[in-house]
Amino acid sequence: MLFSKKPPTTRVWNPRTLPGIAALLLCQSCDPIVSIDGAFFPAWMISLITGIAGSALIRQWLIHAELDRHIAPRVVVYPCLALLITVSFWLLLYRQ
């Protein structure tokens, strides 16, 4: 096993990353905003609430159909289901 005795180099600011950082900062204002009774909510928040509610409804349906006991890692399955519903809702309604 060979070990290098050279001290670790410090990272130097790369000027090529500056346009990427600027683009990220400028794109923050591109989030679609939805007006609900005069209050403006970001669309991702509405999509997230829809995904969580949809996941809870599907879980209740699976319990009623007695299929919930066959789902092995529930801690993984239900958050992934909520994410799937959230992303699908976002793409279906807010895609431009």
mmCIF file as gemmi writes it, N, C-alpha and C atoms, coordinates in Angstrom:
data_model
loop_
_atom_site.group_PDB
_atom_site.id
_atom_site.type_symbol
_atom_site.label_atom_id
_atom_site.label_alt_id
_atom_site.label_comp_id
_atom_site.label_asym_id
_atom_site.label_entity_id
_atom_site.label_seq_id
_atom_site.pdbx_PDB_ins_code
_atom_site.Cartn_x
_atom_site.Cartn_y
_atom_site.Cartn_z
_atom_site.occupancy
_atom_site.B_iso_or_equiv
_atom_site.pdbx_formal_charge
_atom_site.auth_seq_id
_atom_site.auth_asym_id
_atom_site.pdbx_PDB_model_num
ATOM 1 N N . MET Axp A 1 ? 0.839 -1.158 0 1 0 ? 1 A 1
ATOM 2 C CA . MET Axp A 1 ? 0 0 0 1 0 ? 1 A 1
ATOM 3 C C . MET Axp A 1 ? 0.892 1.232 0 1 0 ? 1 A 1
ATOM 4 N N . LEU Axp A 2 ? 0.666 2.13 -0.925 1 0 ? 2 A 1
ATOM 5 C CA . LEU Axp A 2 ? 1.464 3.339 -1.027 1 0 ? 2 A 1
ATOM 6 C C . LEU Axp A 2 ? 0.682 4.519 -0.481 1 0 ? 2 A 1
ATOM 7 N N . PHE Axp A 3 ? 1.347 5.289 0.344 1 0 ? 3 A 1
ATOM 8 C CA . PHE Axp A 3 ? 0.732 6.489 0.888 1 0 ? 3 A 1
ATOM 9 C C . PHE Axp A 3 ? 1.512 7.691 0.39 1 0 ? 3 A 1
ATOM 10 N N . SER Axp A 4 ? 0.792 8.675 -0.005 1 0 ? 4 A 1
ATOM 11 C CA . SER Axp A 4 ? 1.431 9.895 -0.463 1 0 ? 4 A 1
ATOM 12 C C . SER Axp A 4 ? 1.722 10.794 0.73 1 0 ? 4 A 1
ATOM 13 N N . LYS Axp A 5 ? 2.927 11.361 0.745 1 0 ? 5 A 1
ATOM 14 C CA . LYS Axp A 5 ? 3.299 12.263 1.826 1 0 ? 5 A 1
ATOM 15 C C . LYS Axp A 5 ? 3.048 13.71 1.445 1 0 ? 5 A 1
ATOM 16 N N . LYS Axp A 6 ? 2.48 13.897 0.28 1 0 ? 6 A 1
ATOM 17 C CA . LYS Axp A 6 ? 2.188 15.246 -0.182 1 0 ? 6 A 1
ATOM 18 C C . LYS Axp A 6 ? 0.968 15.769 0.584 1 0 ? 6 A 1
ATOM 19 N N . PRO Axp A 7 ? 1.024 16.982 1.092 1 0 ? 7 A 1
ATOM 20 C CA . PRO Axp A 7 ? -0.123 17.5 1.832 1 0 ? 7 A 1
ATOM 21 C C . PRO Axp A 7 ? -1.319 17.69 0.889 1 0 ? 7 A 1
ATOM 22 N N . PRO Axp A 8 ? -2.534 17.564 1.425 1 0 ? 8 A 1
ATOM 23 C CA . PRO Axp A 8 ? -3.7 17.736 0.56 1 0 ? 8 A 1
ATOM 24 C C . PRO Axp A 8 ? -3.783 19.165 0.034 1 0 ? 8 A 1
ATOM 25 N N . THR Axp A 9 ? -4.176 19.271 -1.202 1 0 ? 9 A 1
ATOM 26 C CA . THR Axp A 9 ? -4.276 20.595 -1.807 1 0 ? 9 A 1
ATOM 27 C C . THR Axp A 9 ? -5.62 21.208 -1.436 1 0 ? 9 A 1
ATOM 28 N N . THR Axp A 10 ? -5.594 22.495 -1.264 1 0 ? 10 A 1
ATOM 29 C CA . THR Axp A 10 ? -6.851 23.193 -0.974 1 0 ? 10 A 1
ATOM 30 C C . THR Axp A 10 ? -7.544 23.504 -2.287 1 0 ? 10 A 1
ATOM 31 N N . ARG Axp A 11 ? -8.856 23.544 -2.228 1 0 ? 11 A 1
ATOM 32 C CA . ARG Axp A 11 ? -9.607 23.83 -3.446 1 0 ? 11 A 1
ATOM 33 C C . ARG Axp A 11 ? -9.525 25.312 -3.763 1 0 ? 11 A 1
ATOM 34 N N . VAL Axp A 12 ? -9.241 25.591 -4.995 1 0 ? 12 A 1
ATOM 35 C CA . VAL Axp A 12 ? -9.163 26.965 -5.459 1 0 ? 12 A 1
ATOM 36 C C . VAL Axp A 12 ? -10.475 27.279 -6.163 1 0 ? 12 A 1
ATOM 37 N N . TRP Axp A 13 ? -10.98 28.483 -5.978 1 0 ? 13 A 1
ATOM 38 C CA . TRP Axp A 13 ? -12.225 28.89 -6.615 1 0 ? 13 A 1
ATOM 39 C C . TRP Axp A 13 ? -12.074 28.802 -8.124 1 0 ? 13 A 1
ATOM 40 N N . ASN Axp A 14 ? -12.955 28.042 -8.732 1 0 ? 14 A 1
ATOM 41 C CA . ASN Axp A 14 ? -12.908 27.85 -10.174 1 0 ? 14 A 1
ATOM 42 C C . ASN Axp A 14 ? -13.841 28.871 -10.826 1 0 ? 14 A 1
ATOM 43 N N . PRO Axp A 15 ? -13.319 29.717 -11.693 1 0 ? 15 A 1
ATOM 44 C CA . PRO Axp A 15 ? -14.174 30.74 -12.307 1 0 ? 15 A 1
ATOM 45 C C . PRO Axp A 15 ? -15.235 30.15 -13.244 1 0 ? 15 A 1
ATOM 46 N N . ARG Axp A 16 ? -15.089 28.895 -13.65 1 0 ? 16 A 1
ATOM 47 C CA . ARG Axp A 16 ? -16.099 28.286 -14.524 1 0 ? 16 A 1
ATOM 48 C C . ARG Axp A 16 ? -17.383 27.957 -13.779 1 0 ? 16 A 1
ATOM 49 N N . THR Axp A 17 ? -17.348 27.899 -12.45 1 0 ? 17 A 1
ATOM 50 C CA . THR Axp A 17 ? -18.556 27.596 -11.69 1 0 ? 17 A 1
ATOM 51 C C . THR Axp A 17 ? -19.421 28.826 -11.464 1 0 ? 17 A 1
ATOM 52 N N . LEU Axp A 18 ? -18.891 30.005 -11.689 1 0 ? 18 A 1
ATOM 53 C CA . LEU Axp A 18 ? -19.638 31.233 -11.449 1 0 ? 18 A 1
ATOM 54 C C . LEU Axp A 18 ? -20.896 31.346 -12.308 1 0 ? 18 A 1
ATOM 55 N N . PRO Axp A 19 ? -20.867 31.041 -13.613 1 0 ? 19 A 1
ATOM 56 C CA . PRO Axp A 19 ? -22.12 31.11 -14.385 1 0 ? 19 A 1
ATOM 57 C C . PRO Axp A 19 ? -23.173 30.114 -13.9 1 0 ? 19 A 1
ATOM 58 N N . GLY Axp A 20 ? -22.749 28.947 -13.45 1 0 ? 20 A 1
ATOM 59 C CA . GLY Axp A 20 ? -23.707 27.976 -12.932 1 0 ? 20 A 1
ATOM 60 C C . GLY Axp A 20 ? -24.375 28.461 -11.659 1 0 ? 20 A 1
ATOM 61 N N . ILE Axp A 21 ? -23.597 29.056 -10.776 1 0 ? 21 A 1
ATOM 62 C CA . ILE Axp A 21 ? -24.16 29.6 -9.543 1 0 ? 21 A 1
ATOM 63 C C . ILE Axp A 21 ? -25.106 30.752 -9.856 1 0 ? 21 A 1
ATOM 64 N N . ALA Axp A 22 ? -24.726 31.596 -10.785 1 0 ? 22 A 1
ATOM 65 C CA . ALA Axp A 22 ? -25.596 32.715 -11.164 1 0 ? 22 A 1
ATOM 66 C C . ALA Axp A 22 ? -26.898 32.212 -11.772 1 0 ? 22 A 1
ATOM 67 N N . ALA Axp A 23 ? -26.829 31.168 -12.591 1 0 ? 23 A 1
ATOM 68 C CA . ALA Axp A 23 ? -28.049 30.615 -13.189 1 0 ? 23 A 1
ATOM 69 C C . ALA Axp A 23 ? -28.962 30.021 -12.125 1 0 ? 23 A 1
ATOM 70 N N . LEU Axp A 24 ? -28.391 29.35 -11.137 1 0 ? 24 A 1
ATOM 71 C CA . LEU Axp A 24 ? -29.205 28.8 -10.048 1 0 ? 24 A 1
ATOM 72 C C . LEU Axp A 24 ? -29.89 29.902 -9.255 1 0 ? 24 A 1
ATOM 73 N N . LEU Axp A 25 ? -29.183 30.961 -8.989 1 0 ? 25 A 1
ATOM 74 C CA . LEU Axp A 25 ? -29.784 32.057 -8.242 1 0 ? 25 A 1
ATOM 75 C C . LEU Axp A 25 ? -30.87 32.761 -9.038 1 0 ? 25 A 1
ATOM 76 N N . LEU Axp A 26 ? -30.68 32.894 -10.335 1 0 ? 26 A 1
ATOM 77 C CA . LEU Axp A 26 ? -31.69 33.562 -11.159 1 0 ? 26 A 1
ATOM 78 C C . LEU Axp A 26 ? -32.921 32.691 -11.383 1 0 ? 26 A 1
ATOM 79 N N . CYS Axp A 27 ? -32.76 31.381 -11.387 1 0 ? 27 A 1
ATOM 80 C CA . CYS Axp A 27 ? -33.888 30.48 -11.636 1 0 ? 27 A 1
ATOM 81 C C . CYS Axp A 27 ? -34.748 30.255 -10.407 1 0 ? 27 A 1
ATOM 82 N N . GLN Axp A 28 ? -34.363 30.789 -9.269 1 0 ? 28 A 1
ATOM 83 C CA . GLN Axp A 28 ? -35.18 30.623 -8.082 1 0 ? 28 A 1
ATOM 84 C C . GLN Axp A 28 ? -36.521 31.328 -8.222 1 0 ? 28 A 1
ATOM 85 N N . SER Axp A 29 ? -36.577 32.36 -9.017 1 0 ? 29 A 1
ATOM 86 C CA . SER Axp A 29 ? -37.83 33.093 -9.176 1 0 ? 29 A 1
ATOM 87 C C . SER Axp A 29 ? -38.727 32.489 -10.245 1 0 ? 29 A 1
ATOM 88 N N . CYS Axp A 30 ? -38.34 31.37 -10.841 1 0 ? 30 A 1
ATOM 89 C CA . CYS Axp A 30 ? -39.117 30.751 -11.908 1 0 ? 30 A 1
ATOM 90 C C . CYS Axp A 30 ? -40.16 29.762 -11.384 1 0 ? 30 A 1
ATOM 91 N N . ASP Axp A 31 ? -40.341 29.664 -10.078 1 0 ? 31 A 1
ATOM 92 C CA . ASP Axp A 31 ? -41.28 28.725 -9.492 1 0 ? 31 A 1
ATOM 93 C C . ASP Axp A 31 ? -42.708 29.186 -9.758 1 0 ? 31 A 1
ATOM 94 N N . PRO Axp A 32 ? -43.575 28.306 -10.286 1 0 ? 32 A 1
ATOM 95 C CA . PRO Axp A 32 ? -44.952 28.723 -10.514 1 0 ? 32 A 1
ATOM 96 C C . PRO Axp A 32 ? -45.655 29 -9.19 1 0 ? 32 A 1
ATOM 97 N N . ILE Axp A 33 ? -46.424 30.071 -9.153 1 0 ? 33 A 1
ATOM 98 C CA . ILE Axp A 33 ? -47.145 30.483 -7.963 1 0 ? 33 A 1
ATOM 99 C C . ILE Axp A 33 ? -48.632 30.33 -8.229 1 0 ? 33 A 1
ATOM 100 N N . VAL Axp A 34 ? -49.352 29.762 -7.261 1 0 ? 34 A 1
ATOM 101 C CA . VAL Axp A 34 ? -50.776 29.522 -7.393 1 0 ? 34 A 1
ATOM 102 C C . VAL Axp A 34 ? -51.502 30.378 -6.37 1 0 ? 34 A 1
ATOM 103 N N . SER Axp A 35 ? -52.557 31.078 -6.799 1 0 ? 35 A 1
ATOM 104 C CA . SER Axp A 35 ? -53.335 31.898 -5.892 1 0 ? 35 A 1
ATOM 105 C C . SER Axp A 35 ? -54.513 31.093 -5.349 1 0 ? 35 A 1
ATOM 106 N N . ILE Axp A 36 ? -54.568 30.948 -4.026 1 0 ? 36 A 1
ATOM 107 C CA . ILE Axp A 36 ? -55.681 30.263 -3.37 1 0 ? 36 A 1
ATOM 108 C C . ILE Axp A 36 ? -56.304 31.253 -2.395 1 0 ? 36 A 1
ATOM 109 N N . ASP Axp A 37 ? -57.481 31.741 -2.715 1 0 ? 37 A 1
ATOM 110 C CA . ASP Axp A 37 ? -58.197 32.73 -1.892 1 0 ? 37 A 1
ATOM 111 C C . ASP Axp A 37 ? -57.33 33.939 -1.577 1 0 ? 37 A 1
ATOM 112 N N . GLY Axp A 38 ? -56.589 34.403 -2.534 1 0 ? 38 A 1
ATOM 113 C CA . GLY Axp A 38 ? -55.774 35.595 -2.357 1 0 ? 38 A 1
ATOM 114 C C . GLY Axp A 38 ? -54.395 35.348 -1.785 1 0 ? 38 A 1
ATOM 115 N N . ALA Axp A 39 ? -54.142 34.149 -1.26 1 0 ? 39 A 1
ATOM 116 C CA . ALA Axp A 39 ? -52.815 33.83 -0.731 1 0 ? 39 A 1
ATOM 117 C C . ALA Axp A 39 ? -52.051 33.066 -1.805 1 0 ? 39 A 1
ATOM 118 N N . PHE Axp A 40 ? -50.821 33.46 -2.027 1 0 ? 40 A 1
ATOM 119 C CA . PHE Axp A 40 ? -50.028 32.847 -3.075 1 0 ? 40 A 1
ATOM 120 C C . PHE Axp A 40 ? -49.16 31.738 -2.489 1 0 ? 40 A 1
ATOM 121 N N . PHE Axp A 41 ? -49.293 30.534 -3.027 1 0 ? 41 A 1
ATOM 122 C CA . PHE Axp A 41 ? -48.534 29.378 -2.584 1 0 ? 41 A 1
ATOM 123 C C . PHE Axp A 41 ? -47.663 28.899 -3.733 1 0 ? 41 A 1
ATOM 124 N N . PRO Axp A 42 ? -46.464 28.438 -3.427 1 0 ? 42 A 1
ATOM 125 C CA . PRO Axp A 42 ? -45.667 27.814 -4.487 1 0 ? 42 A 1
ATOM 126 C C . PRO Axp A 42 ? -46.317 26.504 -4.921 1 0 ? 42 A 1
ATOM 127 N N . ALA Axp A 43 ? -46.228 26.212 -6.176 1 0 ? 43 A 1
ATOM 128 C CA . ALA Axp A 43 ? -46.884 25.02 -6.723 1 0 ? 43 A 1
ATOM 129 C C . ALA Axp A 43 ? -46.294 23.732 -6.153 1 0 ? 43 A 1
ATOM 130 N N . TRP Axp A 44 ? -45.024 23.75 -5.782 1 0 ? 44 A 1
ATOM 131 C CA . TRP Axp A 44 ? -44.437 22.526 -5.222 1 0 ? 44 A 1
ATOM 132 C C . TRP Axp A 44 ? -45.083 22.161 -3.897 1 0 ? 44 A 1
ATOM 133 N N . MET Axp A 45 ? -45.523 23.177 -3.134 1 0 ? 45 A 1
ATOM 134 C CA . MET Axp A 45 ? -46.154 22.901 -1.854 1 0 ? 45 A 1
ATOM 135 C C . MET Axp A 45 ? -47.514 22.214 -2.061 1 0 ? 45 A 1
ATOM 136 N N . ILE Axp A 46 ? -48.254 22.67 -3.045 1 0 ? 46 A 1
ATOM 137 C CA . ILE Axp A 46 ? -49.545 22.057 -3.357 1 0 ? 46 A 1
ATOM 138 C C . ILE Axp A 46 ? -49.337 20.639 -3.881 1 0 ? 46 A 1
ATOM 139 N N . SER Axp A 47 ? -48.318 20.444 -4.688 1 0 ? 47 A 1
ATOM 140 C CA . SER Axp A 47 ? -48.018 19.1 -5.192 1 0 ? 47 A 1
ATOM 141 C C . SER Axp A 47 ? -47.618 18.16 -4.063 1 0 ? 47 A 1
ATOM 142 N N . LEU Axp A 48 ? -46.846 18.65 -3.11 1 0 ? 48 A 1
ATOM 143 C CA . LEU Axp A 48 ? -46.416 17.827 -1.984 1 0 ? 48 A 1
ATOM 144 C C . LEU Axp A 48 ? -47.596 17.426 -1.109 1 0 ? 48 A 1
ATOM 145 N N . ILE Axp A 49 ? -48.483 18.362 -0.832 1 0 ? 49 A 1
ATOM 146 C CA . ILE Axp A 49 ? -49.665 18.05 -0.029 1 0 ? 49 A 1
ATOM 147 C C . ILE Axp A 49 ? -50.535 17.034 -0.751 1 0 ? 49 A 1
ATOM 148 N N . THR Axp A 50 ? -50.682 17.189 -2.063 1 0 ? 50 A 1
ATOM 149 C CA . THR Axp A 50 ? -51.46 16.23 -2.854 1 0 ? 50 A 1
ATOM 150 C C . THR Axp A 50 ? -50.815 14.848 -2.823 1 0 ? 50 A 1
ATOM 151 N N . GLY Axp A 51 ? -49.495 14.782 -2.911 1 0 ? 51 A 1
ATOM 152 C CA . GLY Axp A 51 ? -48.799 13.497 -2.876 1 0 ? 51 A 1
ATOM 153 C C . GLY Axp A 51 ? -48.952 12.789 -1.543 1 0 ? 51 A 1
ATOM 154 N N . ILE Axp A 52 ? -48.852 13.537 -0.451 1 0 ? 52 A 1
ATOM 155 C CA . ILE Axp A 52 ? -49.004 12.928 0.87 1 0 ? 52 A 1
ATOM 156 C C . ILE Axp A 52 ? -50.435 12.459 1.081 1 0 ? 52 A 1
ATOM 157 N N . ALA Axp A 53 ? -51.405 13.288 0.69 1 0 ? 53 A 1
ATOM 158 C CA . ALA Axp A 53 ? -52.81 12.891 0.835 1 0 ? 53 A 1
ATOM 159 C C . ALA Axp A 53 ? -53.136 11.688 -0.045 1 0 ? 53 A 1
ATOM 160 N N . GLY Axp A 54 ? -52.616 11.673 -1.265 1 0 ? 54 A 1
ATOM 161 C CA . GLY Axp A 54 ? -52.843 10.531 -2.157 1 0 ? 54 A 1
ATOM 162 C C . GLY Axp A 54 ? -52.234 9.252 -1.613 1 0 ? 54 A 1
ATOM 163 N N . SER Axp A 55 ? -51.054 9.368 -1.044 1 0 ? 55 A 1
ATOM 164 C CA . SER Axp A 55 ? -50.408 8.198 -0.446 1 0 ? 55 A 1
ATOM 165 C C . SER Axp A 55 ? -51.211 7.679 0.748 1 0 ? 55 A 1
ATOM 166 N N . ALA Axp A 56 ? -51.744 8.592 1.552 1 0 ? 56 A 1
ATOM 167 C CA . ALA Axp A 56 ? -52.56 8.178 2.698 1 0 ? 56 A 1
ATOM 168 C C . ALA Axp A 56 ? -53.851 7.498 2.234 1 0 ? 56 A 1
ATOM 169 N N . LEU Axp A 57 ? -54.464 8.015 1.166 1 0 ? 57 A 1
ATOM 170 C CA . LEU Axp A 57 ? -55.683 7.391 0.637 1 0 ? 57 A 1
ATOM 171 C C . LEU Axp A 57 ? -55.4 6 0.067 1 0 ? 57 A 1
ATOM 172 N N . ILE Axp A 58 ? -54.298 5.861 -0.64 1 0 ? 58 A 1
ATOM 173 C CA . ILE Axp A 58 ? -53.945 4.546 -1.191 1 0 ? 58 A 1
ATOM 174 C C . ILE Axp A 58 ? -53.631 3.568 -0.072 1 0 ? 58 A 1
ATOM 175 N N . ARG Axp A 59 ? -52.988 4.051 1.001 1 0 ? 59 A 1
ATOM 176 C CA . ARG Axp A 59 ? -52.714 3.172 2.144 1 0 ? 59 A 1
ATOM 177 C C . ARG Axp A 59 ? -54.014 2.696 2.788 1 0 ? 59 A 1
ATOM 178 N N . GLN Axp A 60 ? -54.974 3.604 2.94 1 0 ? 60 A 1
ATOM 179 C CA . GLN Axp A 60 ? -56.26 3.206 3.508 1 0 ? 60 A 1
ATOM 180 C C . GLN Axp A 60 ? -56.968 2.193 2.611 1 0 ? 60 A 1
ATOM 181 N N . TRP Axp A 61 ? -56.864 2.381 1.309 1 0 ? 61 A 1
ATOM 182 C CA . TRP Axp A 61 ? -57.47 1.433 0.379 1 0 ? 61 A 1
ATOM 183 C C . TRP Axp A 61 ? -56.787 0.066 0.474 1 0 ? 61 A 1
ATOM 184 N N . LEU Axp A 62 ? -55.453 0.063 0.602 1 0 ? 62 A 1
ATOM 185 C CA . LEU Axp A 62 ? -54.723 -1.2 0.733 1 0 ? 62 A 1
ATOM 186 C C . LEU Axp A 62 ? -55.055 -1.919 2.042 1 0 ? 62 A 1
ATOM 187 N N . ILE Axp A 63 ? -55.263 -1.164 3.116 1 0 ? 63 A 1
ATOM 188 C CA . ILE Axp A 63 ? -55.664 -1.776 4.379 1 0 ? 63 A 1
ATOM 189 C C . ILE Axp A 63 ? -57.054 -2.38 4.24 1 0 ? 63 A 1
ATOM 190 N N . HIS Axp A 64 ? -57.962 -1.654 3.606 1 0 ? 64 A 1
ATOM 191 C CA . HIS Axp A 64 ? -59.321 -2.144 3.412 1 0 ? 64 A 1
ATOM 192 C C . HIS Axp A 64 ? -59.344 -3.399 2.528 1 0 ? 64 A 1
ATOM 193 N N . ALA Axp A 65 ? -58.476 -3.434 1.524 1 0 ? 65 A 1
ATOM 194 C CA . ALA Axp A 65 ? -58.408 -4.582 0.616 1 0 ? 65 A 1
ATOM 195 C C . ALA Axp A 65 ? -57.537 -5.705 1.188 1 0 ? 65 A 1
ATOM 196 N N . GLU Axp A 66 ? -57.006 -5.52 2.392 1 0 ? 66 A 1
ATOM 197 C CA . GLU Axp A 66 ? -56.141 -6.485 3.076 1 0 ? 66 A 1
ATOM 198 C C . GLU Axp A 66 ? -54.884 -6.832 2.273 1 0 ? 66 A 1
ATOM 199 N N . LEU Axp A 67 ? -54.37 -5.849 1.583 1 0 ? 67 A 1
ATOM 200 C CA . LEU Axp A 67 ? -53.121 -6.025 0.833 1 0 ? 67 A 1
ATOM 201 C C . LEU Axp A 67 ? -51.941 -5.354 1.527 1 0 ? 67 A 1
ATOM 202 N N . ASP Axp A 68 ? -52.224 -4.554 2.547 1 0 ? 68 A 1
ATOM 203 C CA . ASP Axp A 68 ? -51.163 -3.814 3.234 1 0 ? 68 A 1
ATOM 204 C C . ASP Axp A 68 ? -50.18 -4.744 3.932 1 0 ? 68 A 1
ATOM 205 N N . ARG Axp A 69 ? -50.639 -5.878 4.402 1 0 ? 69 A 1
ATOM 206 C CA . ARG Axp A 69 ? -49.746 -6.794 5.123 1 0 ? 69 A 1
ATOM 207 C C . ARG Axp A 69 ? -48.7 -7.424 4.208 1 0 ? 69 A 1
ATOM 208 N N . HIS Axp A 70 ? -48.915 -7.375 2.889 1 0 ? 70 A 1
ATOM 209 C CA . HIS Axp A 70 ? -47.96 -7.956 1.942 1 0 ? 70 A 1
ATOM 210 C C . HIS Axp A 70 ? -46.869 -6.97 1.53 1 0 ? 70 A 1
ATOM 211 N N . ILE Axp A 71 ? -47.004 -5.731 1.936 1 0 ? 71 A 1
ATOM 212 C CA . ILE Axp A 71 ? -45.992 -4.721 1.614 1 0 ? 71 A 1
ATOM 213 C C . ILE Axp A 71 ? -44.892 -4.821 2.658 1 0 ? 71 A 1
ATOM 214 N N . ALA Axp A 72 ? -43.696 -5.162 2.214 1 0 ? 72 A 1
ATOM 215 C CA . ALA Axp A 72 ? -42.625 -5.488 3.159 1 0 ? 72 A 1
ATOM 216 C C . ALA Axp A 72 ? -42.005 -4.262 3.84 1 0 ? 72 A 1
ATOM 217 N N . PRO Axp A 73 ? -41.228 -3.449 3.181 1 0 ? 73 A 1
ATOM 218 C CA . PRO Axp A 73 ? -40.632 -2.303 3.897 1 0 ? 73 A 1
ATOM 219 C C . PRO Axp A 73 ? -41.539 -1.074 3.782 1 0 ? 73 A 1
ATOM 220 N N . ARG Axp A 74 ? -42.525 -0.979 4.656 1 0 ? 74 A 1
ATOM 221 C CA . ARG Axp A 74 ? -43.502 0.119 4.585 1 0 ? 74 A 1
ATOM 222 C C . ARG Axp A 74 ? -42.838 1.478 4.726 1 0 ? 74 A 1
ATOM 223 N N . VAL Axp A 75 ? -41.736 1.52 5.464 1 0 ? 75 A 1
ATOM 224 C CA . VAL Axp A 75 ? -41.034 2.783 5.672 1 0 ? 75 A 1
ATOM 225 C C . VAL Axp A 75 ? -40.467 3.312 4.359 1 0 ? 75 A 1
ATOM 226 N N . VAL Axp A 76 ? -40.198 2.425 3.43 1 0 ? 76 A 1
ATOM 227 C CA . VAL Axp A 76 ? -39.661 2.824 2.133 1 0 ? 76 A 1
ATOM 228 C C . VAL Axp A 76 ? -40.777 2.985 1.101 1 0 ? 76 A 1
ATOM 229 N N . VAL Axp A 77 ? -41.753 2.092 1.128 1 0 ? 77 A 1
ATOM 230 C CA . VAL Axp A 77 ? -42.77 2.051 0.08 1 0 ? 77 A 1
ATOM 231 C C . VAL Axp A 77 ? -43.666 3.277 0.106 1 0 ? 77 A 1
ATOM 232 N N . TYR Axp A 78 ? -44.181 3.652 1.27 1 0 ? 78 A 1
ATOM 233 C CA . TYR Axp A 78 ? -45.137 4.76 1.318 1 0 ? 78 A 1
ATOM 234 C C . TYR Axp A 78 ? -44.514 6.128 1.036 1 0 ? 78 A 1
ATOM 235 N N . PRO Axp A 79 ? -43.312 6.443 1.526 1 0 ? 79 A 1
ATOM 236 C CA . PRO Axp A 79 ? -42.702 7.704 1.08 1 0 ? 79 A 1
ATOM 237 C C . PRO Axp A 79 ? -42.397 7.725 -0.422 1 0 ? 79 A 1
ATOM 238 N N . CYS Axp A 80 ? -41.997 6.573 -0.982 1 0 ? 80 A 1
ATOM 239 C CA . CYS Axp A 80 ? -41.759 6.522 -2.427 1 0 ? 80 A 1
ATOM 240 C C . CYS Axp A 80 ? -43.062 6.693 -3.202 1 0 ? 80 A 1
ATOM 241 N N . LEU Axp A 81 ? -44.144 6.15 -2.676 1 0 ? 81 A 1
ATOM 242 C CA . LEU Axp A 81 ? -45.451 6.331 -3.298 1 0 ? 81 A 1
ATOM 243 C C . LEU Axp A 81 ? -45.868 7.793 -3.24 1 0 ? 81 A 1
ATOM 244 N N . ALA Axp A 82 ? -45.631 8.451 -2.11 1 0 ? 82 A 1
ATOM 245 C CA . ALA Axp A 82 ? -45.94 9.874 -1.993 1 0 ? 82 A 1
ATOM 246 C C . ALA Axp A 82 ? -45.1 10.691 -2.967 1 0 ? 82 A 1
ATOM 247 N N . LEU Axp A 83 ? -43.835 10.333 -3.119 1 0 ? 83 A 1
ATOM 248 C CA . LEU Axp A 83 ? -42.967 11.034 -4.07 1 0 ? 83 A 1
ATOM 249 C C . LEU Axp A 83 ? -43.438 10.823 -5.5 1 0 ? 83 A 1
ATOM 250 N N . LEU Axp A 84 ? -43.839 9.6 -5.824 1 0 ? 84 A 1
ATOM 251 C CA . LEU Axp A 84 ? -44.35 9.311 -7.17 1 0 ? 84 A 1
ATOM 252 C C . LEU Axp A 84 ? -45.593 10.136 -7.47 1 0 ? 84 A 1
ATOM 253 N N . ILE Axp A 85 ? -46.507 10.212 -6.53 1 0 ? 85 A 1
ATOM 254 C CA . ILE Axp A 85 ? -47.728 10.991 -6.745 1 0 ? 85 A 1
ATOM 255 C C . ILE Axp A 85 ? -47.399 12.478 -6.842 1 0 ? 85 A 1
ATOM 256 N N . THR Axp A 86 ? -46.482 12.955 -5.998 1 0 ? 86 A 1
ATOM 257 C CA . THR Axp A 86 ? -46.095 14.367 -6.021 1 0 ? 86 A 1
ATOM 258 C C . THR Axp A 86 ? -45.493 14.76 -7.362 1 0 ? 86 A 1
ATOM 259 N N . VAL Axp A 87 ? -44.544 13.978 -7.842 1 0 ? 87 A 1
ATOM 260 C CA . VAL Axp A 87 ? -43.88 14.298 -9.104 1 0 ? 87 A 1
ATOM 261 C C . VAL Axp A 87 ? -44.846 14.159 -10.28 1 0 ? 87 A 1
ATOM 262 N N . SER Axp A 88 ? -45.714 13.156 -10.238 1 0 ? 88 A 1
ATOM 263 C CA . SER Axp A 88 ? -46.701 12.987 -11.31 1 0 ? 88 A 1
ATOM 264 C C . SER Axp A 88 ? -47.672 14.158 -11.341 1 0 ? 88 A 1
ATOM 265 N N . PHE Axp A 89 ? -48.129 14.595 -10.172 1 0 ? 89 A 1
ATOM 266 C CA . PHE Axp A 89 ? -49.037 15.738 -10.095 1 0 ? 89 A 1
ATOM 267 C C . PHE Axp A 89 ? -48.362 16.996 -10.613 1 0 ? 89 A 1
ATOM 268 N N . TRP Axp A 90 ? -47.095 17.174 -10.226 1 0 ? 90 A 1
ATOM 269 C CA . TRP Axp A 90 ? -46.338 18.347 -10.688 1 0 ? 90 A 1
ATOM 270 C C . TRP Axp A 90 ? -46.208 18.335 -12.214 1 0 ? 90 A 1
ATOM 271 N N . LEU Axp A 91 ? -45.825 17.203 -12.774 1 0 ? 91 A 1
ATOM 272 C CA . LEU Axp A 91 ? -45.647 17.127 -14.226 1 0 ? 91 A 1
ATOM 273 C C . LEU Axp A 91 ? -46.969 17.264 -14.974 1 0 ? 91 A 1
ATOM 274 N N . LEU Axp A 92 ? -48.038 16.737 -14.386 1 0 ? 92 A 1
ATOM 275 C CA . LEU Axp A 92 ? -49.328 16.795 -15.051 1 0 ? 92 A 1
ATOM 276 C C . LEU Axp A 92 ? -49.882 18.214 -15.093 1 0 ? 92 A 1
ATOM 277 N N . LEU Axp A 93 ? -49.754 18.959 -14.014 1 0 ? 93 A 1
ATOM 278 C CA . LEU Axp A 93 ? -50.401 20.269 -13.95 1 0 ? 93 A 1
ATOM 279 C C . LEU Axp A 93 ? -49.494 21.461 -14.199 1 0 ? 93 A 1
ATOM 280 N N . TYR Axp A 94 ? -48.231 21.394 -13.792 1 0 ? 94 A 1
ATOM 281 C CA . TYR Axp A 94 ? -47.384 22.577 -13.826 1 0 ? 94 A 1
ATOM 282 C C . TYR Axp A 94 ? -46.264 22.516 -14.854 1 0 ? 94 A 1
ATOM 283 N N . ARG Axp A 95 ? -46.312 21.548 -15.738 1 0 ? 95 A 1
ATOM 284 C CA . ARG Axp A 95 ? -45.293 21.475 -16.79 1 0 ? 95 A 1
ATOM 285 C C . ARG Axp A 95 ? -45.537 22.609 -17.775 1 0 ? 95 A 1
ATOM 286 N N . GLN Axp A 96 ? -44.503 23.286 -18.171 1 0 ? 96 A 1
ATOM 287 C CA . GLN Axp A 96 ? -44.673 24.417 -19.091 1 0 ? 96 A 1
ATOM 288 C C . GLN Axp A 96 ? -44.07 24.134 -20.428 1 0 ? 96 A 1
